Amino acid sequence: MYKKLFDFSQRPAPFSRHTVKELWTRPHLAKQMLSYHLNQDTDLASRKFETIEKGVSWIDSELNLSGKRLCDLGCGPGLYTERFAEKGALVTGVDFSAHSVDYAKKHSQHNINYLCADYLEDSLPLGFDVVTLIYWDLCVLSAIQRQQLLASTNEMLNPGGHIVVDLLTESAFATKTEQVFLEPNYMGGFWSANDYVGVQRTFVYPEELLTLDRYMIAEPNETWEIYNWLQYFTITGIRQEFEQAGFKIERLAGDLTGSHFSEGSEQIGIIASTGK
């Protein structure tokens, strides 16, 4: 146990370990993540329905979704895809969580094509007019992964197509501090159906504009960890990344509801066009 605790106390190299899939492959966590997506009392996993509807309406007002082929990467249980379909888009949803995709299929009110796939590893469908990547999905990826995904997205799009993303800014990063929490059944039993002790250590990387929430879950018969990386962006930095991937930013807002972007905004909503 000493070795595990000593290692846990150390600052990992940026993006040195990725555990995103474990949130969706451990049966208890998969159920918890879906529950948090649907929970209207918290924005921890997905935004509240009212905010989602405002976001979809803003995207529709900017891109006129009716009749357009749209792919929502990281679609989860279909909270955005269903609403995109209501605007008349021809929708495909992609997510690596079989649990969430099954929920989306079962509760769909529209003719939506749902695919269980990892958008970093699997082949993705082509021929879309719009690709969406919503709720900071790019922020959990390393620079190499972001460039890989943006390049794949560019290939998915038809000439003149658009990508829609939201990101966290350096203003949001400025609010972050290093801290430690230790508590029995931390987060109210979120991490396991068994008794456990949860430890959260937050690391802040000022030079990289990066944070890590590192969790250790100690159960009677197993101890395991989750790494939650979040990358924050300057306007200059994100423009460079998008241009490197062949995109031109056309619209920049304070979030995906279209709010005004200012110097102190903690989020960025971006609509960019492919250079094809």
C-alpha positions as CSV (number, residue, x, y, z in Angstrom):
1,M,0.0,0.0,0.0
2,Y,2.9,2.4,0.7
3,K,4.1,2.1,-2.9
4,K,0.6,2.9,-4.2
5,L,0.2,5.9,-1.9
6,F,3.6,7.2,-2.7
7,D,3.0,6.9,-6.4
8,F,-0.4,8.6,-5.9
9,S,1.3,11.5,-4.3
10,Q,3.5,12.2,-7.3
11,R,2.7,14.6,-10.1
12,P,2.3,12.5,-13.3
13,A,3.7,13.7,-16.6
14,P,0.9,15.4,-18.7
15,F,-1.3,12.8,-20.4
16,S,0.9,10.0,-19.3
17,R,-2.0,7.7,-18.6
18,H,-5.5,7.5,-20.0
19,T,-8.4,5.9,-18.2
20,V,-11.5,7.4,-19.9
21,K,-12.8,4.0,-21.1
22,E,-12.9,2.6,-17.5
23,L,-15.6,5.1,-16.7
24,W,-17.8,3.3,-19.2
25,T,-16.6,-0.3,-19.0
26,R,-16.9,-0.9,-15.3
27,P,-20.5,-2.0,-15.0
28,H,-21.3,0.1,-11.9
29,L,-19.6,3.2,-13.3
30,A,-21.4,2.8,-16.7
31,K,-24.7,2.9,-14.9
32,Q,-23.6,5.8,-12.8
33,M,-22.4,7.8,-15.8
34,L,-25.7,7.3,-17.6
35,S,-27.6,8.4,-14.5
36,Y,-25.5,11.5,-14.3
37,H,-26.1,12.3,-18.0
38,L,-29.9,12.2,-17.4
39,N,-29.9,13.9,-14.0
40,Q,-31.4,17.4,-14.2
41,D,-29.9,18.5,-10.9
42,T,-26.3,18.5,-12.1
43,D,-24.1,19.4,-15.1
44,L,-21.4,16.9,-14.1
45,A,-21.8,14.6,-17.1
46,S,-24.1,16.5,-19.5
47,R,-25.8,19.8,-19.5
48,K,-29.3,20.2,-18.3
49,F,-32.0,19.8,-21.0
50,E,-32.9,23.5,-21.1
51,T,-29.2,24.4,-21.9
52,I,-29.0,21.6,-24.5
53,E,-32.1,22.9,-26.2
54,K,-30.7,26.4,-26.3
55,G,-27.5,25.1,-27.7
56,V,-29.2,23.0,-30.5
57,S,-31.3,26.0,-31.4
58,W,-28.2,28.3,-31.7
59,I,-26.4,25.7,-33.8
60,D,-29.4,25.4,-36.0
61,S,-29.7,29.2,-36.4
62,E,-26.1,29.3,-37.5
63,L,-26.0,26.3,-39.8
64,N,-29.6,25.6,-40.8
65,L,-29.6,21.9,-40.0
66,S,-32.7,20.8,-41.9
67,G,-31.8,18.1,-44.5
68,K,-28.1,18.1,-43.5
69,R,-26.1,15.0,-42.6
70,L,-24.8,15.5,-39.0
71,C,-22.6,13.2,-36.9
72,D,-22.5,13.8,-33.1
73,L,-19.2,12.3,-31.8
74,G,-19.4,11.2,-28.2
75,C,-23.2,11.2,-28.4
76,G,-23.8,9.5,-25.0
77,P,-27.4,8.6,-24.5
78,G,-28.6,10.8,-27.4
79,L,-29.5,14.0,-25.6
80,Y,-28.2,16.2,-28.5
81,T,-28.8,13.8,-31.4
82,E,-32.6,13.6,-30.7
83,R,-32.8,17.3,-30.7
84,F,-30.7,17.7,-33.8
85,A,-33.1,15.3,-35.5
86,E,-36.1,17.4,-34.4
87,K,-34.5,20.3,-36.3
88,G,-34.6,18.1,-39.5
89,A,-31.0,16.9,-39.5
90,L,-30.1,13.4,-40.8
91,V,-28.3,12.2,-37.7
92,T,-25.6,9.7,-36.8
93,G,-24.4,9.3,-33.2
94,V,-21.1,7.7,-32.2
95,D,-20.0,6.7,-28.7
96,F,-17.8,3.9,-27.3
97,S,-20.2,3.3,-24.4
98,A,-22.4,0.4,-25.3
99,H,-24.5,1.1,-22.3
100,S,-25.3,4.7,-23.4
101,V,-25.7,3.7,-27.1
102,D,-28.2,1.0,-26.1
103,Y,-30.1,3.6,-24.0
104,A,-30.1,6.0,-27.0
105,K,-31.4,3.4,-29.4
106,K,-34.1,2.2,-27.0
107,H,-35.4,5.7,-26.3
108,S,-35.0,7.3,-29.7
109,Q,-38.0,9.0,-31.2
110,H,-36.4,9.5,-34.6
111,N,-34.6,7.6,-37.3
112,I,-31.1,8.0,-36.0
113,N,-28.1,5.8,-36.8
114,Y,-26.3,5.0,-33.6
115,L,-22.8,3.5,-33.8
116,C,-20.8,2.0,-30.9
117,A,-17.3,3.0,-31.8
118,D,-14.2,4.8,-30.4
119,Y,-13.7,7.9,-32.5
120,L,-9.9,7.8,-31.7
121,E,-9.4,4.3,-32.8
122,D,-12.1,3.1,-35.2
123,S,-13.0,4.0,-38.7
124,L,-15.6,6.7,-38.9
125,P,-18.3,7.2,-41.5
126,L,-17.9,9.9,-44.2
127,G,-20.0,12.4,-46.1
128,F,-21.3,14.7,-43.4
129,D,-22.2,18.4,-43.5
130,V,-21.8,18.9,-39.8
131,V,-19.8,17.1,-37.1
132,T,-20.3,18.0,-33.4
133,L,-18.0,17.3,-30.5
134,I,-19.8,18.7,-27.5
135,Y,-19.1,19.2,-23.8
136,W,-15.3,19.6,-23.8
137,D,-14.5,16.3,-25.4
138,L,-11.4,17.9,-27.0
139,C,-10.3,19.1,-23.6
140,V,-9.7,15.5,-22.3
141,L,-7.3,14.7,-25.1
142,S,-3.6,15.3,-25.5
143,A,-2.3,17.5,-28.3
144,I,-1.5,14.5,-30.5
145,Q,-4.9,13.0,-29.9
146,R,-6.6,16.3,-30.7
147,Q,-4.8,16.7,-34.0
148,Q,-5.6,13.1,-34.9
149,L,-9.3,13.6,-34.1
150,L,-9.5,17.0,-35.9
151,A,-7.8,15.4,-39.0
152,S,-10.3,12.5,-38.9
153,T,-13.2,15.0,-38.5
154,N,-12.0,16.9,-41.6
155,E,-12.0,13.7,-43.6
156,M,-15.6,13.0,-42.4
157,L,-16.9,16.3,-43.7
158,N,-18.1,17.2,-47.2
159,P,-16.6,20.3,-48.9
160,G,-17.9,23.3,-47.1
161,G,-18.8,21.3,-44.0
162,H,-18.6,22.5,-40.4
163,I,-17.3,21.2,-37.1
164,V,-18.9,22.5,-33.8
165,V,-17.0,22.2,-30.5
166,D,-16.8,23.8,-27.1
167,L,-13.7,24.2,-25.0
168,L,-12.5,25.6,-21.7
169,T,-10.5,28.8,-21.6
170,E,-7.5,30.1,-19.6
171,S,-10.0,32.1,-17.5
172,A,-11.5,28.8,-16.3
173,F,-8.0,27.5,-15.6
174,A,-7.3,30.6,-13.4
175,T,-9.9,29.3,-10.9
176,K,-8.2,25.9,-10.4
177,T,-6.2,25.1,-7.3
178,E,-4.4,22.0,-6.1
179,Q,-6.3,20.1,-3.4
180,V,-6.8,16.6,-1.8
181,F,-10.0,14.9,-0.7
182,L,-10.3,11.6,1.2
183,E,-13.6,10.2,2.3
184,P,-15.3,6.8,2.8
185,N,-17.7,6.1,-0.1
186,Y,-16.5,9.4,-1.7
187,M,-19.1,11.1,-3.9
188,G,-21.9,9.1,-2.3
189,G,-21.2,5.7,-3.7
190,F,-20.5,6.9,-7.2
191,W,-17.4,4.8,-7.7
192,S,-18.5,1.4,-6.5
193,A,-21.5,-0.6,-5.2
194,N,-19.2,-1.9,-2.5
195,D,-17.7,-0.1,0.5
196,Y,-14.6,1.9,-0.5
197,V,-12.4,4.8,0.4
198,G,-12.0,7.4,-2.3
199,V,-9.1,9.8,-2.6
200,Q,-9.0,12.7,-5.1
201,R,-5.8,14.6,-5.8
202,T,-6.0,17.6,-8.1
203,F,-2.8,18.7,-9.9
204,V,-2.4,22.0,-11.7
205,Y,0.1,22.4,-14.5
206,P,0.5,26.2,-15.1
207,E,2.8,26.1,-18.1
208,E,0.6,23.6,-20.0
209,L,-2.8,25.2,-18.9
210,L,-3.7,21.7,-17.8
211,T,-5.3,20.1,-14.7
212,L,-5.6,16.5,-13.6
213,D,-8.1,15.1,-11.1
214,R,-6.6,11.8,-10.1
215,Y,-8.8,9.4,-8.2
216,M,-7.8,6.3,-6.2
217,I,-10.6,3.9,-5.2
218,A,-9.7,1.5,-2.5
219,E,-12.1,-1.4,-2.2
220,P,-11.7,-4.4,0.1
221,N,-10.4,-6.6,-2.7
222,E,-9.1,-4.1,-5.3
223,T,-7.5,-0.7,-5.6
224,W,-7.7,1.2,-8.9
225,E,-7.4,4.7,-10.3
226,I,-9.0,7.1,-12.7
227,Y,-7.2,10.0,-14.4
228,N,-9.4,13.0,-15.5
229,W,-7.3,15.4,-17.6
230,L,-8.6,18.8,-18.7
231,Q,-6.8,21.0,-21.2
232,Y,-7.6,24.7,-21.2
233,F,-7.0,27.0,-24.2
234,T,-6.1,30.4,-25.3
235,I,-7.7,31.9,-28.4
236,T,-4.4,31.9,-30.2
237,G,-3.6,28.3,-29.3
238,I,-6.9,26.9,-30.5
239,R,-6.8,28.9,-33.7
240,Q,-3.4,27.3,-34.4
241,E,-4.7,23.8,-33.7
242,F,-7.7,24.2,-36.0
243,E,-5.7,25.8,-38.8
244,Q,-3.2,23.1,-38.6
245,A,-6.0,20.5,-39.1
246,G,-7.3,22.4,-42.1
247,F,-10.2,24.3,-40.4
248,K,-11.1,28.0,-40.4
249,I,-12.9,29.3,-37.4
250,E,-16.0,31.2,-38.6
251,R,-17.9,31.8,-35.3
252,L,-16.6,32.2,-31.8
253,A,-19.0,32.5,-28.9
254,G,-19.0,32.3,-25.1
255,D,-20.5,28.9,-25.2
256,L,-22.7,26.8,-27.5
257,T,-25.8,28.7,-26.7
258,G,-24.3,31.6,-28.6
259,S,-23.6,33.9,-25.7
260,H,-21.1,36.7,-26.2
261,F,-17.5,35.8,-25.9
262,S,-15.4,38.2,-23.7
263,E,-11.9,38.2,-22.2
264,G,-13.2,36.6,-19.0
265,S,-15.3,33.9,-20.6
266,E,-14.6,30.5,-19.2
267,Q,-15.9,28.6,-22.2
268,I,-15.5,29.0,-26.0
269,G,-18.2,27.8,-28.5
270,I,-16.7,27.3,-31.9
271,I,-18.1,26.7,-35.4
272,A,-15.3,26.1,-38.0
273,S,-15.4,25.2,-41.7
274,T,-13.3,22.8,-43.5
275,G,-10.9,24.1,-46.1
276,K,-11.9,21.5,-48.6
